[in-house]
């Protein structure tokens, strides 16, 4: 059902900003329902004119509450506003003045034909973290027979072990980091950056229910992680990886909006086409190694973005990395780090 959904309320907020109808809609967004209206049929609007309705409105009922219930009954914004003005024009004007004051910094309406989803990303979220932008790449490169080793969830002591192996083989990799507030964690992140590896944003909270609750919640977590990385390394990441991948059971209702917003800000995200499946609690050297080698064999395009983890407890992964490198070098693969000019591998969503 569209009415009452998260998307419904966001669209209402947008229209408030843009005009007369929006002002009415905002009334429904900011307040709860406590109004009792005398009506025998609440499943559809009455066929009589709204101004002729006999409504039993309890004392103390607000304009916002009246609007919400009438909107639920199917009346248009214009009809509801006309009814409210006829009943208490001064209160309506006072609310409009107050609302405009609260939202004076929001962007003005554009008269183009941008659809609602695009409007969400291009206008509603601009007030969040206005400094959180990077230059988007002009185009992407795509190299075959290339392996991109990526490590999620650091920093940890396992990050340092992996760094030693990468340095030994003169290989650069990519670390999608959660960030850290500890001095030890900051030092490890700086060592990754100083060694010339790519650092991308992952997630500080890594709490799927929280960060995927809304676009705003995702931006909060992303900005926090971004700042932790920048403060520790001086690096401003341009790439990121969604916790759980760009499409998962937790973000399926908001992933399109999040992707659109992050892309608008210039960031590029990367999923993977091969996983060591080392996040599993029963992962072993053999399982990690075989998962990657089997993935390489079945990889049709000759390039691989490999998912591994360098989080605490993933010492088995650290022990497996060198054997993976040795074998893939024998097979003629080149190792490179990701940057925002590398063509992404992303999950495709089947409707």
Secondary structure, 3 states (H helix, E strand, C coil): CCCCCHHHHHHHHHHHHHCHHHHHHHHHHCCCCCCCCCCCCCCCCCCCCHHHCCCCCCCCCCHHHHHHHHHHCCCCHHHHHHHHHHHHHHHHHHHHHHHHHHCCCCCCCCCCCCCHHHHHHHCHHHHCCCCCCCCCCCCCECCCCEEEEEEECCCCHHHHHHHHHHHHCCCCCEEEECCCCCHHHHHHHHHHHHCCCEEEECCCCCCHHHHCCCHHHHHHHHHHHHHHHHHHHCCCCCEECCCCCCCCCCCCCCHHHHHHHHHHCCCEECCCCEECCCCCCCCCHHHHHHHHHHHHHCCCCCEEEEEEECCCCCHHHHHHHHHHHHHHHHCCCEECCCCCCECCCCCCCCC
